[in-house]
Amino acid sequence: MLGFVGVVSVEVATGKGVLENAGLVTPLPTPALVLTTVVGVITAFGIFTSVNSES
């Protein structure tokens, strides 16, 4: 929660988003796709293991 507040505060103060402040103005589709895939797989693994452990 505090991280979100910090990011919003920086964005309001500078007028630029977090990625622009880090020097990433244009989106990078390949790393974004890889990150989304990794997070999705980890989430699915967590869901399936929690469902199986409750049986």
CHARMM internal coordinates of N, CA and C (Angstrom, degrees):
IC EDIT
DIST 1 N 1 CA 1.4453
DIST 1 CA 1 C 1.5283
ANGL 1 N 1 CA 1 C 110.85
DIST 1 C 2 N 1.3169
ANGL 1 CA 1 C 2 N 116.01
DIHE 1 N 1 CA 1 C 2 N -43.69
DIST 2 N 2 CA 1.4654
ANGL 1 C 2 N 2 CA 118.93
DIHE 1 CA 1 C 2 N 2 CA 179.86
DIST 2 CA 2 C 1.5219
ANGL 2 N 2 CA 2 C 111.39
DIHE 1 C 2 N 2 CA 2 C -66.66
DIST 2 C 3 N 1.3177
ANGL 2 CA 2 C 3 N 116.82
DIHE 2 N 2 CA 2 C 3 N -33.77
DIST 3 N 3 CA 1.4560
ANGL 2 C 3 N 3 CA 120.31
DIHE 2 CA 2 C 3 N 3 CA 176.91
DIST 3 CA 3 C 1.5179
ANGL 3 N 3 CA 3 C 111.29
DIHE 2 C 3 N 3 CA 3 C -63.58
DIST 3 C 4 N 1.3170
ANGL 3 CA 3 C 4 N 116.60
DIHE 3 N 3 CA 3 C 4 N -40.83
DIST 4 N 4 CA 1.4535
ANGL 3 C 4 N 4 CA 120.66
DIHE 3 CA 3 C 4 N 4 CA 178.28
DIST 4 CA 4 C 1.5223
ANGL 4 N 4 CA 4 C 110.86
DIHE 3 C 4 N 4 CA 4 C -64.24
DIST 4 C 5 N 1.3229
ANGL 4 CA 4 C 5 N 116.56
DIHE 4 N 4 CA 4 C 5 N -43.74
DIST 5 N 5 CA 1.4677
ANGL 4 C 5 N 5 CA 120.59
DIHE 4 CA 4 C 5 N 5 CA 178.21
DIST 5 CA 5 C 1.5223
ANGL 5 N 5 CA 5 C 110.40
DIHE 4 C 5 N 5 CA 5 C -62.40
DIST 5 C 6 N 1.3222
ANGL 5 CA 5 C 6 N 117.13
DIHE 5 N 5 CA 5 C 6 N -40.26
DIST 6 N 6 CA 1.4549
ANGL 5 C 6 N 6 CA 120.89
DIHE 5 CA 5 C 6 N 6 CA 178.18
DIST 6 CA 6 C 1.5077
ANGL 6 N 6 CA 6 C 112.32
DIHE 5 C 6 N 6 CA 6 C -63.51
DIST 6 C 7 N 1.3367
ANGL 6 CA 6 C 7 N 116.80
DIHE 6 N 6 CA 6 C 7 N -42.40
DIST 7 N 7 CA 1.4603
ANGL 6 C 7 N 7 CA 120.97
DIHE 6 CA 6 C 7 N 7 CA 179.90
DIST 7 CA 7 C 1.5208
ANGL 7 N 7 CA 7 C 110.68
DIHE 6 C 7 N 7 CA 7 C -65.34
DIST 7 C 8 N 1.3217
ANGL 7 CA 7 C 8 N 116.88
DIHE 7 N 7 CA 7 C 8 N -43.40
DIST 8 N 8 CA 1.4636
ANGL 7 C 8 N 8 CA 120.35
DIHE 7 CA 7 C 8 N 8 CA 178.98
DIST 8 CA 8 C 1.5205
ANGL 8 N 8 CA 8 C 110.22
DIHE 7 C 8 N 8 CA 8 C -64.53
DIST 8 C 9 N 1.3279
ANGL 8 CA 8 C 9 N 117.49
DIHE 8 N 8 CA 8 C 9 N -39.84
DIST 9 N 9 CA 1.4626
ANGL 8 C 9 N 9 CA 120.94
DIHE 8 CA 8 C 9 N 9 CA 178.97
DIST 9 CA 9 C 1.5249
ANGL 9 N 9 CA 9 C 111.41
DIHE 8 C 9 N 9 CA 9 C -62.34
DIST 9 C 10 N 1.3270
ANGL 9 CA 9 C 10 N 117.24
DIHE 9 N 9 CA 9 C 10 N -44.07
DIST 10 N 10 CA 1.4621
ANGL 9 C 10 N 10 CA 120.74
DIHE 9 CA 9 C 10 N 10 CA 178.95
DIST 10 CA 10 C 1.5228
ANGL 10 N 10 CA 10 C 110.48
DIHE 9 C 10 N 10 CA 10 C -65.14
DIST 10 C 11 N 1.3144
ANGL 10 CA 10 C 11 N 116.61
DIHE 10 N 10 CA 10 C 11 N -40.24
DIST 11 N 11 CA 1.4602
ANGL 10 C 11 N 11 CA 119.83
DIHE 10 CA 10 C 11 N 11 CA 179.87
DIST 11 CA 11 C 1.5268
ANGL 11 N 11 CA 11 C 111.32
DIHE 10 C 11 N 11 CA 11 C -64.87
DIST 11 C 12 N 1.3143
ANGL 11 CA 11 C 12 N 117.35
DIHE 11 N 11 CA 11 C 12 N -41.65
DIST 12 N 12 CA 1.4614
ANGL 11 C 12 N 12 CA 120.70
DIHE 11 CA 11 C 12 N 12 CA 178.52
DIST 12 CA 12 C 1.5291
ANGL 12 N 12 CA 12 C 110.36
DIHE 11 C 12 N 12 CA 12 C -67.57
DIST 12 C 13 N 1.3271
ANGL 12 CA 12 C 13 N 117.46
DIHE 12 N 12 CA 12 C 13 N -40.75
DIST 13 N 13 CA 1.4619
ANGL 12 C 13 N 13 CA 121.17
DIHE 12 CA 12 C 13 N 13 CA -176.82
DIST 13 CA 13 C 1.5334
ANGL 13 N 13 CA 13 C 112.53
DIHE 12 C 13 N 13 CA 13 C -69.38
DIST 13 C 14 N 1.3343
ANGL 13 CA 13 C 14 N 117.06
DIHE 13 N 13 CA 13 C 14 N -39.33
DIST 14 N 14 CA 1.4659
ANGL 13 C 14 N 14 CA 119.66
DIHE 13 CA 13 C 14 N 14 CA -175.36
DIST 14 CA 14 C 1.5167
ANGL 14 N 14 CA 14 C 113.19
DIHE 13 C 14 N 14 CA 14 C -96.82
DIST 14 C 15 N 1.3092
ANGL 14 CA 14 C 15 N 117.78
DIHE 14 N 14 CA 14 C 15 N -21.23
DIST 15 N 15 CA 1.4584
ANGL 14 C 15 N 15 CA 120.67
DIHE 14 CA 14 C 15 N 15 CA -176.04
DIST 15 CA 15 C 1.5144
ANGL 15 N 15 CA 15 C 113.12
DIHE 14 C 15 N 15 CA 15 C 79.69
DIST 15 C 16 N 1.3223
ANGL 15 CA 15 C 16 N 117.05
DIHE 15 N 15 CA 15 C 16 N 5.56
DIST 16 N 16 CA 1.4618
ANGL 15 C 16 N 16 CA 122.20
DIHE 15 CA 15 C 16 N 16 CA 178.64
DIST 16 CA 16 C 1.5240
ANGL 16 N 16 CA 16 C 108.80
DIHE 15 C 16 N 16 CA 16 C -123.88
DIST 16 C 17 N 1.3157
ANGL 16 CA 16 C 17 N 115.01
DIHE 16 N 16 CA 16 C 17 N 151.10
DIST 17 N 17 CA 1.4531
ANGL 16 C 17 N 17 CA 119.88
DIHE 16 CA 16 C 17 N 17 CA 177.39
DIST 17 CA 17 C 1.5165
ANGL 17 N 17 CA 17 C 111.94
DIHE 16 C 17 N 17 CA 17 C -74.30
DIST 17 C 18 N 1.3079
ANGL 17 CA 17 C 18 N 116.37
DIHE 17 N 17 CA 17 C 18 N 172.46
DIST 18 N 18 CA 1.4641
ANGL 17 C 18 N 18 CA 121.71
DIHE 17 CA 17 C 18 N 18 CA -176.74
DIST 18 CA 18 C 1.5276
ANGL 18 N 18 CA 18 C 111.04
DIHE 17 C 18 N 18 CA 18 C -62.72
DIST 18 C 19 N 1.3207
ANGL 18 CA 18 C 19 N 117.32
DIHE 18 N 18 CA 18 C 19 N -43.28
DIST 19 N 19 CA 1.4535
ANGL 18 C 19 N 19 CA 119.75
DIHE 18 CA 18 C 19 N 19 CA -179.06
DIST 19 CA 19 C 1.5209
ANGL 19 N 19 CA 19 C 111.58
DIHE 18 C 19 N 19 CA 19 C -67.01
DIST 19 C 20 N 1.3245
ANGL 19 CA 19 C 20 N 117.61
DIHE 19 N 19 CA 19 C 20 N -35.17
DIST 20 N 20 CA 1.4614
ANGL 19 C 20 N 20 CA 120.19
DIHE 19 CA 19 C 20 N 20 CA 176.45
DIST 20 CA 20 C 1.5277
ANGL 20 N 20 CA 20 C 110.37
DIHE 19 C 20 N 20 CA 20 C -66.13
DIST 20 C 21 N 1.3108
ANGL 20 CA 20 C 21 N 118.07
DIHE 20 N 20 CA 20 C 21 N -38.92
DIST 21 N 21 CA 1.4646
ANGL 20 C 21 N 21 CA 121.08
DIHE 20 CA 20 C 21 N 21 CA 177.21
DIST 21 CA 21 C 1.5196
ANGL 21 N 21 CA 21 C 111.42
DIHE 20 C 21 N 21 CA 21 C -64.78
DIST 21 C 22 N 1.3310
ANGL 21 CA 21 C 22 N 117.10
DIHE 21 N 21 CA 21 C 22 N -29.26
DIST 22 N 22 CA 1.4603
ANGL 21 C 22 N 22 CA 121.10
DIHE 21 CA 21 C 22 N 22 CA 178.70
DIST 22 CA 22 C 1.5238
ANGL 22 N 22 CA 22 C 112.12
DIHE 21 C 22 N 22 CA 22 C -85.62
DIST 22 C 23 N 1.3360
ANGL 22 CA 22 C 23 N 117.21
DIHE 22 N 22 CA 22 C 23 N -2.49
DIST 23 N 23 CA 1.4592
ANGL 22 C 23 N 23 CA 120.51
DIHE 22 CA 22 C 23 N 23 CA 178.26
DIST 23 CA 23 C 1.5126
ANGL 23 N 23 CA 23 C 114.66
DIHE 22 C 23 N 23 CA 23 C 93.44
DIST 23 C 24 N 1.3167
ANGL 23 CA 23 C 24 N 118.16
DIHE 23 N 23 CA 23 C 24 N 10.15
DIST 24 N 24 CA 1.4655
ANGL 23 C 24 N 24 CA 121.94
DIHE 23 CA 23 C 24 N 24 CA 179.54
DIST 24 CA 24 C 1.5244
ANGL 24 N 24 CA 24 C 108.96
DIHE 23 C 24 N 24 CA 24 C -106.60
DIST 24 C 25 N 1.3270
ANGL 24 CA 24 C 25 N 115.57
DIHE 24 N 24 CA 24 C 25 N 87.11
DIST 25 N 25 CA 1.4592
ANGL 24 C 25 N 25 CA 119.66
DIHE 24 CA 24 C 25 N 25 CA -175.55
DIST 25 CA 25 C 1.5202
ANGL 25 N 25 CA 25 C 111.10
DIHE 24 C 25 N 25 CA 25 C -81.76
DIST 25 C 26 N 1.3184
ANGL 25 CA 25 C 26 N 117.45
DIHE 25 N 25 CA 25 C 26 N -42.19
DIST 26 N 26 CA 1.4590
ANGL 25 C 26 N 26 CA 120.84
DIHE 25 CA 25 C 26 N 26 CA -178.95
DIST 26 CA 26 C 1.5252
ANGL 26 N 26 CA 26 C 109.61
DIHE 25 C 26 N 26 CA 26 C -95.26
DIST 26 C 27 N 1.3186
ANGL 26 CA 26 C 27 N 116.95
DIHE 26 N 26 CA 26 C 27 N 145.61
DIST 27 N 27 CA 1.4712
ANGL 26 C 27 N 27 CA 119.12
DIHE 26 CA 26 C 27 N 27 CA 178.61
DIST 27 CA 27 C 1.5272
ANGL 27 N 27 CA 27 C 111.36
DIHE 26 C 27 N 27 CA 27 C -68.76
DIST 27 C 28 N 1.2936
ANGL 27 CA 27 C 28 N 115.56
DIHE 27 N 27 CA 27 C 28 N 147.46
DIST 28 N 28 CA 1.4624
ANGL 27 C 28 N 28 CA 122.04
DIHE 27 CA 27 C 28 N 28 CA 178.44
DIST 28 CA 28 C 1.5312
ANGL 28 N 28 CA 28 C 107.62
DIHE 27 C 28 N 28 CA 28 C -110.20
DIST 28 C 29 N 1.3228
ANGL 28 CA 28 C 29 N 118.47
DIHE 28 N 28 CA 28 C 29 N 99.68
DIST 29 N 29 CA 1.4686
ANGL 28 C 29 N 29 CA 120.09
DIHE 28 CA 28 C 29 N 29 CA -171.47
DIST 29 CA 29 C 1.5282
ANGL 29 N 29 CA 29 C 114.55
DIHE 28 C 29 N 29 CA 29 C -65.16
DIST 29 C 30 N 1.3172
ANGL 29 CA 29 C 30 N 118.68
DIHE 29 N 29 CA 29 C 30 N -37.46
DIST 30 N 30 CA 1.4620
ANGL 29 C 30 N 30 CA 119.24
DIHE 29 CA 29 C 30 N 30 CA -176.98
DIST 30 CA 30 C 1.5286
ANGL 30 N 30 CA 30 C 111.86
DIHE 29 C 30 N 30 CA 30 C -68.09
DIST 30 C 31 N 1.3368
ANGL 30 CA 30 C 31 N 120.12
DIHE 30 N 30 CA 30 C 31 N -50.94
DIST 31 N 31 CA 1.4680
ANGL 30 C 31 N 31 CA 118.56
DIHE 30 CA 30 C 31 N 31 CA 177.01
DIST 31 CA 31 C 1.5315
ANGL 31 N 31 CA 31 C 113.11
DIHE 30 C 31 N 31 CA 31 C -62.38
DIST 31 C 32 N 1.3205
ANGL 31 CA 31 C 32 N 117.17
DIHE 31 N 31 CA 31 C 32 N -34.01
DIST 32 N 32 CA 1.4681
ANGL 31 C 32 N 32 CA 119.60
DIHE 31 CA 31 C 32 N 32 CA 178.06
DIST 32 CA 32 C 1.5285
ANGL 32 N 32 CA 32 C 110.50
DIHE 31 C 32 N 32 CA 32 C -65.36
DIST 32 C 33 N 1.3260
ANGL 32 CA 32 C 33 N 116.32
DIHE 32 N 32 CA 32 C 33 N -40.92
DIST 33 N 33 CA 1.4644
ANGL 32 C 33 N 33 CA 120.12
DIHE 32 CA 32 C 33 N 33 CA 178.69
DIST 33 CA 33 C 1.5214
ANGL 33 N 33 CA 33 C 111.10
DIHE 32 C 33 N 33 CA 33 C -66.20
DIST 33 C 34 N 1.3192
ANGL 33 CA 33 C 34 N 116.74
DIHE 33 N 33 CA 33 C 34 N -41.62
DIST 34 N 34 CA 1.4686
ANGL 33 C 34 N 34 CA 120.78
DIHE 33 CA 33 C 34 N 34 CA 178.70
DIST 34 CA 34 C 1.5201
ANGL 34 N 34 CA 34 C 110.40
DIHE 33 C 34 N 34 CA 34 C -64.13
DIST 34 C 35 N 1.3208
ANGL 34 CA 34 C 35 N 117.56
DIHE 34 N 34 CA 34 C 35 N -45.36
DIST 35 N 35 CA 1.4637
ANGL 34 C 35 N 35 CA 120.95
DIHE 34 CA 34 C 35 N 35 CA 179.51
DIST 35 CA 35 C 1.5248
ANGL 35 N 35 CA 35 C 111.47
DIHE 34 C 35 N 35 CA 35 C -62.30
DIST 35 C 36 N 1.3317
ANGL 35 CA 35 C 36 N 116.45
DIHE 35 N 35 CA 35 C 36 N -43.11
DIST 36 N 36 CA 1.4647
ANGL 35 C 36 N 36 CA 120.32
DIHE 35 CA 35 C 36 N 36 CA 178.67
DIST 36 CA 36 C 1.5249
ANGL 36 N 36 CA 36 C 111.08
DIHE 35 C 36 N 36 CA 36 C -62.92
DIST 36 C 37 N 1.3174
ANGL 36 CA 36 C 37 N 117.14
DIHE 36 N 36 CA 36 C 37 N -40.30
DIST 37 N 37 CA 1.4616
ANGL 36 C 37 N 37 CA 121.46
DIHE 36 CA 36 C 37 N 37 CA 179.17
DIST 37 CA 37 C 1.5235
ANGL 37 N 37 CA 37 C 111.04
DIHE 36 C 37 N 37 CA 37 C -65.13
DIST 37 C 38 N 1.3300
ANGL 37 CA 37 C 38 N 116.89
DIHE 37 N 37 CA 37 C 38 N -45.05
DIST 38 N 38 CA 1.4653
ANGL 37 C 38 N 38 CA 120.56
DIHE 37 CA 37 C 38 N 38 CA -179.22
DIST 38 CA 38 C 1.5265
ANGL 38 N 38 CA 38 C 110.59
DIHE 37 C 38 N 38 CA 38 C -62.96
DIST 38 C 39 N 1.3252
ANGL 38 CA 38 C 39 N 116.97
DIHE 38 N 38 CA 38 C 39 N -45.88
DIST 39 N 39 CA 1.4688
ANGL 38 C 39 N 39 CA 120.27
DIHE 38 CA 38 C 39 N 39 CA 179.49
DIST 39 CA 39 C 1.5212
ANGL 39 N 39 CA 39 C 110.37
DIHE 38 C 39 N 39 CA 39 C -63.93
DIST 39 C 40 N 1.3341
ANGL 39 CA 39 C 40 N 117.75
DIHE 39 N 39 CA 39 C 40 N -39.94
DIST 40 N 40 CA 1.4648
ANGL 39 C 40 N 40 CA 121.05
DIHE 39 CA 39 C 40 N 40 CA 178.61
DIST 40 CA 40 C 1.5126
ANGL 40 N 40 CA 40 C 112.78
DIHE 39 C 40 N 40 CA 40 C -63.79
DIST 40 C 41 N 1.3330
ANGL 40 CA 40 C 41 N 116.80
DIHE 40 N 40 CA 40 C 41 N -41.74
DIST 41 N 41 CA 1.4619
ANGL 40 C 41 N 41 CA 120.68
DIHE 40 CA 40 C 41 N 41 CA 179.45
DIST 41 CA 41 C 1.5246
ANGL 41 N 41 CA 41 C 110.58
DIHE 40 C 41 N 41 CA 41 C -66.40
DIST 41 C 42 N 1.3226
ANGL 41 CA 41 C 42 N 116.78
DIHE 41 N 41 CA 41 C 42 N -43.33
DIST 42 N 42 CA 1.4672
ANGL 41 C 42 N 42 CA 120.12
DIHE 41 CA 41 C 42 N 42 CA 178.76
DIST 42 CA 42 C 1.5265
ANGL 42 N 42 CA 42 C 110.79
DIHE 41 C 42 N 42 CA 42 C -62.93
DIST 42 C 43 N 1.3351
ANGL 42 CA 42 C 43 N 116.46
DIHE 42 N 42 CA 42 C 43 N -41.66
DIST 43 N 43 CA 1.4662
ANGL 42 C 43 N 43 CA 120.09
DIHE 42 CA 42 C 43 N 43 CA 178.89
DIST 43 CA 43 C 1.5209
ANGL 43 N 43 CA 43 C 110.96
DIHE 42 C 43 N 43 CA 43 C -64.53
DIST 43 C 44 N 1.3291
ANGL 43 CA 43 C 44 N 117.16
DIHE 43 N 43 CA 43 C 44 N -45.31
DIST 44 N 44 CA 1.4640
ANGL 43 C 44 N 44 CA 120.50
DIHE 43 CA 43 C 44 N 44 CA 179.35
DIST 44 CA 44 C 1.5183
ANGL 44 N 44 CA 44 C 110.79
DIHE 43 C 44 N 44 CA 44 C -62.38
DIST 44 C 45 N 1.3347
ANGL 44 CA 44 C 45 N 116.97
DIHE 44 N 44 CA 44 C 45 N -41.42
DIST 45 N 45 CA 1.4608
ANGL 44 C 45 N 45 CA 120.22
DIHE 44 CA 44 C 45 N 45 CA 178.00
DIST 45 CA 45 C 1.5314
ANGL 45 N 45 CA 45 C 110.72
DIHE 44 C 45 N 45 CA 45 C -60.73
DIST 45 C 46 N 1.3158
ANGL 45 CA 45 C 46 N 116.80
DIHE 45 N 45 CA 45 C 46 N -43.89
DIST 46 N 46 CA 1.4658
ANGL 45 C 46 N 46 CA 120.44
DIHE 45 CA 45 C 46 N 46 CA 178.57
DIST 46 CA 46 C 1.5154
ANGL 46 N 46 CA 46 C 112.71
DIHE 45 C 46 N 46 CA 46 C -62.97
DIST 46 C 47 N 1.3227
ANGL 46 CA 46 C 47 N 116.60
DIHE 46 N 46 CA 46 C 47 N -40.53
DIST 47 N 47 CA 1.4670
ANGL 46 C 47 N 47 CA 120.10
DIHE 46 CA 46 C 47 N 47 CA 179.28
DIST 47 CA 47 C 1.5131
ANGL 47 N 47 CA 47 C 110.68
DIHE 46 C 47 N 47 CA 47 C -65.79
DIST 47 C 48 N 1.3369
ANGL 47 CA 47 C 48 N 116.71
DIHE 47 N 47 CA 47 C 48 N -46.90
DIST 48 N 48 CA 1.4679
ANGL 47 C 48 N 48 CA 119.78
DIHE 47 CA 47 C 48 N 48 CA -177.16
DIST 48 CA 48 C 1.5350
ANGL 48 N 48 CA 48 C 111.38
DIHE 47 C 48 N 48 CA 48 C -66.69
DIST 48 C 49 N 1.3175
ANGL 48 CA 48 C 49 N 118.23
DIHE 48 N 48 CA 48 C 49 N -37.35
DIST 49 N 49 CA 1.4700
ANGL 48 C 49 N 49 CA 118.58
DIHE 48 CA 48 C 49 N 49 CA 179.20
DIST 49 CA 49 C 1.5168
ANGL 49 N 49 CA 49 C 111.33
DIHE 48 C 49 N 49 CA 49 C -71.55
DIST 49 C 50 N 1.3252
ANGL 49 CA 49 C 50 N 118.59
DIHE 49 N 49 CA 49 C 50 N -33.92
DIST 50 N 50 CA 1.4615
ANGL 49 C 50 N 50 CA 119.25
DIHE 49 CA 49 C 50 N 50 CA 178.18
DIST 50 CA 50 C 1.5136
ANGL 50 N 50 CA 50 C 111.61
DIHE 49 C 50 N 50 CA 50 C -71.88
DIST 50 C 51 N 1.3191
ANGL 50 CA 50 C 51 N 117.43
DIHE 50 N 50 CA 50 C 51 N -34.44
DIST 51 N 51 CA 1.4698
ANGL 50 C 51 N 51 CA 120.28
DIHE 50 CA 50 C 51 N 51 CA 177.11
DIST 51 CA 51 C 1.5169
ANGL 51 N 51 CA 51 C 110.54
DIHE 50 C 51 N 51 CA 51 C -67.24
DIST 51 C 52 N 1.3373
ANGL 51 CA 51 C 52 N 116.82
DIHE 51 N 51 CA 51 C 52 N -41.61
DIST 52 N 52 CA 1.4611
ANGL 51 C 52 N 52 CA 120.18
DIHE 51 CA 51 C 52 N 52 CA -179.06
DIST 52 CA 52 C 1.5193
ANGL 52 N 52 CA 52 C 112.20
DIHE 51 C 52 N 52 CA 52 C -71.14
DIST 52 C 53 N 1.3133
ANGL 52 CA 52 C 53 N 118.62
DIHE 52 N 52 CA 52 C 53 N -29.51
DIST 53 N 53 CA 1.4599
ANGL 52 C 53 N 53 CA 119.79
DIHE 52 CA 52 C 53 N 53 CA -178.64
DIST 53 CA 53 C 1.5230
ANGL 53 N 53 CA 53 C 112.56
DIHE 52 C 53 N 53 CA 53 C -76.68
DIST 53 C 54 N 1.3306
ANGL 53 CA 53 C 54 N 118.16
DIHE 53 N 53 CA 53 C 54 N -19.06
DIST 54 N 54 CA 1.4594
ANGL 53 C 54 N 54 CA 121.06
DIHE 53 CA 53 C 54 N 54 CA -179.69
DIST 54 CA 54 C 1.5266
ANGL 54 N 54 CA 54 C 112.34
DIHE 53 C 54 N 54 CA 54 C -82.66
DIST 54 C 55 N 1.3184
ANGL 54 CA 54 C 55 N 118.45
DIHE 54 N 54 CA 54 C 55 N -14.21
DIST 55 N 55 CA 1.4710
ANGL 54 C 55 N 55 CA 121.65
DIHE 54 CA 54 C 55 N 55 CA -177.25
DIST 55 CA 55 C 1.5000
ANGL 55 N 55 CA 55 C 111.91
DIHE 54 C 55 N 55 CA 55 C -73.79
END
COOR INIT
IC SEED 1 N 1 CA 1 C
IC BUILD
